[in-house]
């Protein structure tokens, strides 16, 4: 295995070298950021793809922000009170202005959410605020959320990237000409080419050092590497293969920043399957897999073993759970106890569905070998992503591999992914896991306002899930930012979004 990866690494370095051209002289006032695809909609009430949410988060302000431990912190709202579990009172900063000079007041906040709640704009984000009954504006700087029932997830769903505040009266025109109050203002955009933003010199918070950022759309990973290497682009985050990163790290003009991330790779079981419904079989798979070699060779060490669907940075994370360290003997004993003896070296076959992504295909090939050592034959079925994901959401699988990107940063993920009321299409409980005790705990936590009590409840949920293993948490991917050395003061956050552009600086020529 080591030789295969070494050869691939060497071939990559050789393939890039002949394609180099003379460096283009960079614009001293513009940072060029490479992105894989165009944002689909820059209306923060509507856009849910990664590029839309990350760029929106620079153009618009949310009521709240997120701290390093993924809890909520002040944003547009400098403070808030919860006089009872169904009332949230937010007090806005004074002196905030939209990019066109209009003052931002509680009327704008109310319009932003009313447009969702009343269907003025069509958006899947409406479901997130289903427990909001109505909003009230006692004065220009106070906004009150009245809830239909207690929902402690509201604060998270008002924070970074969830939904930015738009000006009063905004309807469907926002995506073409977004006007926010954030640190950068929209300049121009062209689908499949670029989005350009510039510094908001009237920003109410800490002003960016960058005068301008151009998000250049480059779908091909090799081309992204070339643009960085020849100096026509300045940065790309989580957009290059691990081997490419190692190759570019050798370039004298480039640097690489790494920090723990929250993106989780996991395996999902179909608990309606005759074989996989037995918890002993699922646990045996957990003990048979060895994450170490996969992290070392596939991810070049840029990943961390996972024990929970929540990342370790989360205030609600509980790592004191059954760890499933590599133990083939324990796996064999569990399979024997489950009634699956070895017959000619094989206990049973299970099929795993995956996408055609190259890294995923390498990963499942390693898993195939590891499971074979305990008598499980893993049959791999690879599909184009849309077909693969459709099968997963319809329950047409035994085993599958996917990632949680962003959705696992708040404990609300437990309801979405494991509550028995969230079988597709109502949620992402794709494996049809059902445990009445877990349902009760999740419902209790959602209604509980006190963070300490919620944390204790979620700790128990994580213990149960680790024992019953409706899915296997593999690893959290690190955030990896490759950048030109002319860019300084980069501060990565766990979510891996574009907030580092708020502090970045370009060296003077």
C-alpha positions in Angstrom: 0.0 0.0 0.0 2.8 2.4 0.9 4.5 1.9 -2.5 1.2 2.6 -4.4 0.8 6.0 -2.6 4.4 6.9 -3.1 4.2 6.2 -6.8 1.0 8.3 -7.1 2.7 11.1 -5.2 5.7 11.1 -7.6 3.5 11.0 -10.7 1.6 14.0 -9.5 4.7 16.0 -9.0 5.9 15.1 -12.4 2.6 15.8 -14.1 2.4 19.3 -12.7 5.9 20.4 -13.5 5.7 20.5 -17.3 2.6 22.6 -17.2 4.1 25.6 -15.4 4.1 28.9 -17.2 5.7 32.2 -16.3 4.1 33.7 -13.1 1.5 36.4 -13.7 2.3 39.5 -11.6 -0.4 39.5 -8.8 -2.6 42.4 -8.1 -1.2 44.0 -4.9 -4.7 44.9 -3.8 -6.7 41.7 -4.7 -6.5 38.3 -3.1 -7.6 35.6 -5.5 -9.3 32.7 -3.8 -10.0 29.5 -5.7 -13.4 27.8 -5.3 -14.7 24.6 -6.9 -18.1 25.9 -8.0 -20.2 29.0 -8.2 -22.5 29.9 -5.3 -26.1 28.9 -6.3 -27.8 31.8 -4.6 -26.4 34.7 -2.7 -29.7 35.5 -0.9 -28.7 34.3 2.6 -32.3 33.2 3.2 -32.1 30.8 0.3 -28.6 29.6 -0.5 -27.7 26.4 1.2 -24.7 25.1 -0.8 -21.2 25.6 0.8 -20.1 28.4 -1.5 -23.3 30.4 -1.1 -23.2 30.2 2.7 -19.5 30.9 3.0 -19.5 34.0 0.7 -22.8 35.2 2.2 -21.2 35.1 5.6 -18.7 37.8 4.4 -21.4 40.0 2.8 -24.1 39.7 5.5 -24.2 39.7 9.3 -26.1 37.2 11.4 -27.7 38.0 14.7 -25.1 35.8 16.4 -21.6 34.4 15.7 -19.9 31.2 16.7 -17.1 30.7 19.2 -14.1 28.4 18.9 -16.0 25.7 20.8 -18.9 26.0 18.5 -21.1 27.8 21.0 -23.0 31.0 20.2 -21.5 34.5 20.7 -22.6 38.1 20.0 -23.0 39.2 16.4 -25.5 41.9 15.3 -27.1 41.2 18.7 -24.6 42.5 21.3 -26.6 40.7 24.1 -29.8 38.6 24.6 -32.1 37.3 27.3 -34.3 34.3 27.6 -37.0 35.2 30.2 -38.7 31.9 29.6 -38.1 28.9 27.2 -40.5 30.4 24.6 -39.2 34.0 24.5 -35.8 35.2 23.2 -35.0 39.0 23.4 -32.1 40.3 21.3 -30.6 43.8 21.6 -28.9 45.0 18.4 -25.7 47.0 18.1 -26.4 50.7 17.3 -24.9 52.4 14.3 -24.9 49.3 11.9 -25.4 50.3 8.3 -26.1 48.3 5.1 -23.7 48.7 2.2 -26.1 51.2 0.6 -26.0 53.4 3.7 -29.4 52.5 5.2 -29.3 51.9 9.0 -29.9 48.3 10.1 -32.7 48.1 12.7 -35.1 45.5 14.2 -37.5 46.1 11.3 -34.9 44.6 8.9 -34.4 41.6 11.2 -38.2 41.0 11.4 -38.5 41.3 7.6 -35.7 38.8 7.1 -37.5 36.1 9.1 -41.0 37.0 8.2 -40.2 36.6 4.6 -39.4 33.0 5.4 -42.2 32.3 7.9 -44.8 33.9 5.7 -43.5 32.4 2.4 -42.5 35.6 0.7 -39.4 33.7 -0.4 -39.3 30.0 -1.1 -36.5 28.3 0.9 -35.6 25.0 2.5 -34.4 27.1 5.5 -38.0 27.8 6.5 -38.1 24.4 8.2 -35.3 25.4 10.5 -37.5 28.1 12.0 -40.7 26.0 12.3 -40.9 26.5 16.0 -40.9 30.4 15.7 -44.5 31.7 16.1 -43.9 35.4 15.5 -41.4 38.3 15.9 -42.0 41.6 17.7 -40.1 44.9 17.5 -40.6 47.0 20.7 -38.1 49.5 19.3 -35.5 50.0 16.6 -32.9 48.0 18.4 -34.9 45.2 20.1 -36.2 42.1 18.4 -38.3 39.4 20.2 -38.7 35.9 19.0 -41.9 34.2 20.3 -41.8 30.4 20.0 -44.6 27.9 19.5 -42.7 25.6 21.9 -39.3 25.5 23.5 -36.4 25.0 21.0 -32.9 25.5 22.4 -31.5 25.1 18.9 -32.8 28.6 17.9 -29.6 30.4 19.0 -27.5 28.1 16.8 -29.8 28.7 13.9 -29.4 32.5 14.2 -25.5 32.3 14.1 -22.7 32.4 11.5 -23.8 31.3 8.1 -27.3 30.3 9.2 -29.1 33.3 7.8 -27.8 36.9 7.3 -30.0 39.9 7.8 -31.3 41.6 4.5 -32.8 45.1 4.2 -36.5 45.6 4.8 -38.5 45.1 1.6 -36.0 42.7 0.0 -37.7 40.1 -2.1 -36.2 37.9 -4.8 -33.7 40.4 -6.2 -31.1 39.8 -3.5 -29.1 37.1 -5.2 -28.4 39.4 -8.3 -27.4 42.3 -6.2 -26.9 41.3 -2.5 -26.8 44.2 0.0 -25.7 43.3 3.4 -24.0 44.9 6.4 -21.0 42.5 6.5 -17.2 43.2 6.3 -17.2 42.9 2.5 -19.6 44.3 0.0 -20.6 42.6 -3.3 -19.0 44.1 -6.5 -19.9 41.6 -9.2 -20.5 38.0 -10.1 -20.6 35.8 -13.1 -21.8 32.1 -12.9 -19.0 29.6 -13.4 -16.4 32.4 -13.5 -16.1 34.5 -10.4 -17.5 36.5 -7.5 -15.8 39.8 -6.5 -16.2 41.5 -3.2 -14.4 44.5 -1.7 -13.8 45.8 1.8 -16.7 47.6 3.6 -14.9 50.7 4.9 -18.0 51.5 7.0 -18.1 48.2 8.7 -19.3 48.4 12.3 -16.9 45.6 13.5 -13.2 45.0 12.9 -12.6 46.1 9.3 -10.8 43.7 6.9 -7.3 44.4 5.8 -7.9 43.2 2.3 -9.1 45.7 -0.2 -10.6 43.2 -2.6 -11.2 39.4 -2.9 -11.9 37.6 -6.2 -13.4 34.1 -5.8 -12.3 32.4 -9.0 -14.3 29.3 -10.0 -12.0 26.5 -11.0 -13.7 23.1 -11.0 -10.7 21.0 -11.8 -8.3 20.1 -8.9 -5.2 19.9 -11.1 -5.9 23.3 -12.5 -6.3 24.7 -9.0 -2.9 23.4 -8.1 -1.4 24.9 -11.2 -2.9 28.3 -10.6 -1.4 28.4 -7.1 1.9 27.2 -8.3 2.3 29.8 -11.0 1.2 32.6 -8.7 -2.1 33.6 -10.5 -4.1 32.5 -7.4 -3.4 33.2 -3.7 -5.4 30.6 -1.7 -7.5 27.5 -1.7 -9.0 25.8 1.3 -9.9 22.1 1.5 -9.9 22.0 -2.3 -6.8 19.9 -3.1 -5.9 16.2 -2.6 -3.5 15.4 0.2 -0.8 14.4 -2.2 -1.2 17.6 -4.2 -0.8 19.6 -0.9 2.4 17.8 -0.1 3.7 18.6 -3.6 2.8 22.3 -3.4 4.2 22.5 0.1 7.7 22.2 -1.5 7.2 25.3 -3.5 9.2 28.2 -2.2 6.4 30.7 -2.9 3.7 28.7 -1.1 2.8 27.8 2.4 0.3 25.4 4.0 -1.8 26.0 7.1 -3.4 23.1 8.9 -5.9 23.1 11.8 -8.4 20.5 13.2 -11.7 20.5 11.3 -15.3 19.4 11.8 -16.0 17.5 8.6 -16.8 13.9 9.6 -16.4 10.8 7.4 -18.7 8.0 8.5 -20.2 4.6 7.5 -23.9 4.2 7.7 -25.7 0.8 8.3 -29.1 -0.2 7.2 -30.7 -1.5 10.4 -33.5 -3.1 8.5 -31.0 -5.5 6.8 -31.2 -9.1 8.2 -27.5 -9.2 8.9 -26.8 -5.6 10.0 -29.8 -5.3 12.3 -27.7 -7.4 14.8 -25.7 -5.0 17.0 -23.0 -7.6 17.4 -22.3 -7.6 13.6 -22.1 -3.8 13.6 -19.7 -3.8 16.5 -17.6 -6.4 14.8 -17.3 -4.2 11.8 -16.2 -1.4 14.1 -13.5 -3.5 15.7 -12.3 -4.9 12.3 -11.6 -1.6 10.8 -8.2 0.0 11.4 -8.4 3.8 10.9 -4.6 4.4 11.4 -3.3 3.2 7.9 -6.2 5.0 6.1 -5.5 8.3 7.9 -1.7 7.9 7.3 -1.8 6.9 3.6 -5.1 8.3 2.3 -5.1 11.6 4.1 -1.4 12.0 4.8 -2.1 12.4 8.5 -4.5 15.3 7.8 -7.4 13.7 9.8 -8.2 12.7 13.3 -10.0 9.6 14.6 -13.6 10.2 15.5 -15.6 8.9 18.5 -18.8 11.0 18.0 -20.7 12.6 15.2 -20.0 15.9 17.0 -16.5 17.3 16.6 -14.2 17.6 19.7 -14.4 21.4 19.4 -18.1 21.2 20.3 -19.3 22.2 23.8 -21.5 19.1 23.8 -18.8 16.6 22.7 -18.4 13.4 24.7 -15.3 11.4 23.9 -15.7 9.1 26.9 -17.5 6.4 24.9 -16.8 3.0 23.5 -13.8 3.7 21.1 -13.7 0.6 18.9 -9.9 0.4 18.7 -8.7 -2.1 16.1 -9.2 -5.6 17.5 -9.8 -8.4 15.0 -10.0 -11.1 17.6 -12.9 -9.3 19.3 -14.5 -8.8 15.9 -14.3 -12.6 15.3 -15.7 -13.4 18.7 -18.7 -11.1 18.2 -19.4 -12.7 14.7 -19.2 -16.2 16.2 -21.6 -15.1 18.9 -24.0 -13.6 16.3 -24.2 -17.0 14.6 -22.0 -16.4 11.6 -19.2 -19.1 11.7 -16.4 -19.2 9.1 -17.3 -21.5 6.1 -14.4 -21.8 3.7 -13.0 -18.6 5.1 -16.2 -16.6 4.7 -18.9 -15.7 7.1 -21.2 -13.6 4.8 -21.2 -10.9 2.1 -22.3 -7.3 2.6 -22.5 -4.7 -0.1 -21.2 -1.2 0.3 -22.4 1.6 -1.9 -20.1 4.5 -2.6 -19.6 7.4 -5.0 -16.9 7.3 -7.7 -14.7 9.8 -5.9 -11.1 8.4 -6.2 -10.3 8.9 -2.5 -13.5 7.1 -1.5 -12.6 4.2 -3.8 -9.2 3.8 -2.3 -10.7 4.0 1.2 -13.2 1.2 0.6 -10.5 -1.0 -1.0 -8.6 -0.8 2.3 -11.8 -1.6 4.2 -12.5 -4.5 2.0 -9.1 -6.0 2.9 -9.5 -5.4 6.6 -13.0 -6.9 6.8 -11.8 -9.9 4.8 -9.4 -10.7 7.7 -12.4 -11.4 10.0 -14.4 -13.3 7.4 -16.6 -10.6 6.0 -16.6 -10.2 2.2 -17.3 -6.6 1.3 -18.8 -6.1 -2.2 -18.2 -2.6 -3.5 -20.8 -0.9 -5.6 -19.7 2.5 -7.0 -22.1 5.0 -8.6 -22.1 8.6 -9.8 -22.9 10.7 -6.8 -26.5 11.7 -7.6 -27.5 8.0 -8.1 -25.6 6.9 -5.1 -27.1 9.6 -2.8 -30.6 8.8 -4.2 -30.2 5.1 -3.2 -29.0 6.2 0.3 -32.0 8.5 0.9 -34.3 5.7 -0.3 -32.8 3.1 2.0 -31.5 1.0 -1.0 -28.2 -0.1 0.7 -26.7 -2.3 3.3 -23.7 -0.1 4.0 -22.6 3.3 2.7 -20.0 6.0 3.2 -20.6 9.7 3.4 -19.5 12.9 5.2 -21.2 15.3 7.5 -20.2 18.8 6.4 -21.3 21.6 8.8 -24.5 19.8 9.9 -22.7 18.0 12.7 -21.4 21.1 14.4 -24.4 21.5 16.7 -26.1 18.7 18.7 -29.3 19.3 16.8 -27.7 16.7 14.5 -28.8 14.0 16.9 -32.5 14.7 16.1 -31.9 15.0 12.4 -29.8 11.8 12.1 -31.0 9.5 14.8 -34.6 10.3 16.0 -37.1 7.8 14.9 -39.3 10.6 13.6 -36.6 11.6 11.1 -36.6 8.7 8.7 -36.3 10.0 5.1 -37.8 12.2 3.7 -38.4 13.8 7.1 -34.8 13.8 8.1 -31.5 12.0 7.7 -32.0 8.9 9.8 -31.2 6.9 6.7 -30.3 3.7 8.5 -33.8 3.6 10.2 -32.4 3.6 13.7 -35.0 3.5 16.4 -34.5 3.7 20.2 -37.2 5.1 22.4 -34.7 6.2 25.1 -32.7 8.1 22.5 -35.9 9.8 21.2 -36.8 10.9 24.7 -33.4 12.3 25.5 -33.3 14.2 22.2 -36.7 15.7 22.8 -35.8 16.6 26.3 -32.5 18.3 25.2 -34.3 20.4 22.5 -36.6 21.9 25.1 -33.9 22.4 27.7 -32.5 26.0 27.8 -29.7 25.4 30.4 -26.5 24.5 28.5 -25.1 22.4 31.4 -28.2 20.2 31.6 -28.3 19.9 27.8 -24.6 18.8 27.8 -25.3 16.0 30.2 -28.3 14.8 28.2 -26.2 14.8 24.9 -23.4 12.9 26.7 -25.8 10.1 27.4 -27.1 10.1 23.8 -23.5 9.7 22.6 -22.8 6.8 24.9 -25.9 5.0 23.7 -25.1 5.6 20.0 -21.5 4.4 20.5 -22.8 1.1 22.0 -25.6 0.5 19.5 -23.5 1.8 16.6 -26.2 2.8 14.0 -23.2 4.3 12.1 -19.4 4.2 12.5 -17.6 7.6 12.9 -14.3 7.3 11.1 -12.4 10.6 11.2 -12.6 14.3 11.2 -10.8 15.9 8.3 -8.3 18.7 9.0 -8.8 22.1 7.4 -5.9 22.6 5.0 -5.3 26.0 3.4 -2.6 26.4 0.7 -1.7 30.0 0.1 0.9 32.2 -1.5 3.4 33.6 1.0 2.4 37.1 0.2 -0.7 36.4 2.3 -0.3 36.8 6.0 -2.3 36.7 9.3 -4.5 33.8 8.4 -6.6 32.4 11.2 -8.4 29.1 10.4 -11.5 28.2 12.4 -13.0 24.7 13.0 -15.8 25.1 10.4 -13.3 25.7 7.6 -15.3 28.6 6.1 -13.9 31.8 4.7 -13.7 33.8 8.0 -9.9 33.8 7.6 -10.4 36.5 5.0 -11.6 38.9 7.7 -8.0 39.0 9.1 -5.8 38.2 6.1 -3.4 40.7 4.8 -1.4 41.0 1.5 2.3 41.9 1.8 3.2 45.2 0.2 5.2 44.7 -3.0 
